[in-house]
Amino acid sequence: MNPGDAVVYKPFGGIAAGPMHREKGILYAEIDVSTARASRRKFDASGHYSRPDVFSLTVDRSQKRPVSFR
């Protein structure tokens, strides 16, 4: 189904190495560590889910029937 297509992307987008189509090998790339750190400050992958004004979690601990037929 998928012939591989290994690729390494730069922290702010763009291709750093690859893609390797239908090839076997190891794909190497050099990435600037300071750029990677800066990209993490701009993209908060988990923080936007911690907004109580947008998301909430409610756990109903009451006992339920495993299956409900109608």
N, C-alpha and C positions, 0 to 999 in steps of 0.2 A: 504494500500500500504506500508506504513512505520510503523513498530511496535514501533517506538520511538528512541531507540539507543541514549539516552542522554549521553554526554561525556564532560569532561572538560580537555582541553589540557594545558600543561605547555607552557610558553612563547617561549621556543626554541624547542618545539616538545616533544613528549612523552605524555602519559596519566597521568593526575593528579588524576582523579576520574572517575569511570564508566568503561565501558558503562553499561547503564541500558537497557537491552533488555526486552521488553514487561512488564516492571514493572511500577507501578505508585508510585511516590515519589518525593522527593526533593534531588537533587544531590549537595553535598557540597565538596569544596576543598580548601585547603590553598595554596596560591601562594605567593612567596617571592616578595615583591613590588620592591625591587632593581633589581631583575632579570627581572621583567616585564619592568621596565624603560630601562634597557640595551637592551632588545630585540627591543624596539621601535627605539633606536638609530641605530640598525643594519638593520632594515627593514623599509624603508621609503615608506609607502603605497601611498602617494600622491606626493611626491617630484620627482619621476622619470618621472611623466607626465609634469613637468614644465621645460623640456629641450627644449629650442627653436631650437636647432640643429636637434632634432628628430621630434618634434610635432609642429604643428601650427594650429591655429583656424582662419577660414575666415568666416565672416558673410556677405551673399549677401542679402542686404535689398531691392533689386529691386522687383517690383510686378511681380508675376508669375501667370500663369493660374492654377487653383486648380487641373485640370485633363488634361492629354494629351493622346488623342486616336490616334493610328497609324494604 
